[in-house]
């Protein structure tokens, strides 16, 4: 079987995306800084290739795709082309050093995932970025073509979603290894800015907090604390000055108005009605398309960050979102 869809231009409009030279340099600097600090938060190379089943798909793929592109390798033991392609993908995943993670899915044991992705033949390779599934190619392919596809995937993740990958500690052992515990990492270069952002947020200076978090992310796009803080500050900024009664009335009268649905979801989340907020946005994703759908999906991912990735309500909503997107 000949490989198909090797170019990602049919999935993401790369022509509309500006050159990311500066973003790429900053991403490299952030990764180098993480490595220099002793691999704080870094994963061992063995964590770059994982086996995934239906039960772990939510955690291992959808949640992880918020920080690194996850490449899906659909394979089976009886598939001869798979035996050629899979080792190559595994080697490249390690070589890309945290810019991608490879998730291997045995189709015989995971028929539901195979159906959700509409797979007609294997090997089939997809990617998931920020919860969005992208078809890459089907069938075995030359290494150079696969490298080009992965390069485009990494570029799209950085430019369109701000995802720069994860740090890898080359000296670390796997989960069952005997490596000594790493020493505590020294204070990061952005600690003062993060503290200033928290003080601004506590004092009600939401614009100041937003700017402080953004200043951190300019130099360190993968900073988890800054991402979370920015999402929280922007949420508070959006609901500030809202008239809840008028906002809810507008959303009820115009269910097709995406801005109105986003506003009510923000109010629900701040008011503690987390599940209502998530359900509203998942339903809005279901009935929208194009830029509107992408805007709602991105907002939903932001609200996931505010609540926390380990919250069971987030897990439930991520599953609902995945079913809508796939």
Number of C-alpha atoms within 10 A of each C-alpha: 11 8 15 14 13 17 18 19 11 12 12 15 10 16 8 7 12 9 12 14 11 9 18 16 12 18 22 15 15 21 24 14 17 21 17 12 16 16 23 18 13 19 20 20 21 14 18 24 20 15 14 20 19 15 9 11 17 19 17 18 26 24 23 21 25 22 21 26 31 30 27 25 26 25 23 18 10 9 12 13 16 20 15 13 21 18 11 16 23 18 13 20 23 20 13 16 19 24 27 29 30 26 26 21 22 17 20 13 12 15 14 13 18 20 12 12 15 10 18 10 13 21 25 23 22 18 24 22 26 23 25 17 20 20 21 23 22 22 16 23 18 10 13 9 13 20 14 14 18 24 15 17 25 21 23 22 24 21 19 15 14 19 23 29 27 23 24 25 20 14 12 19 16 13 11 6 9 9 11 8 7 10 10 10 13 9 9 10 12 16 11 13 18 19 14 15 28 21 14 19 20 11 11 14 15 23 15 18 28 22 16 23 26 19 17 23 21 13 17 23 23 22 15 13 13 23 20 19 22 25 22 21 25 17 21 18 17 14 15 11 8 13 10 14 9 11 17 17 12 17 19 14 10 13 13 13 14 18 17 18 23 22 20 26 26 21 23 18 18 15 10 10 13 19 15 14 24 26 17 17 23 23 15 21 21 16 13 15 12 7 9 15 19 14 16 23 22 14 18 26 21 19 23 23 21 19 17 14 17 12 11 11 16 23 18 14 20 23 17 15 24 16 12 13 16 14
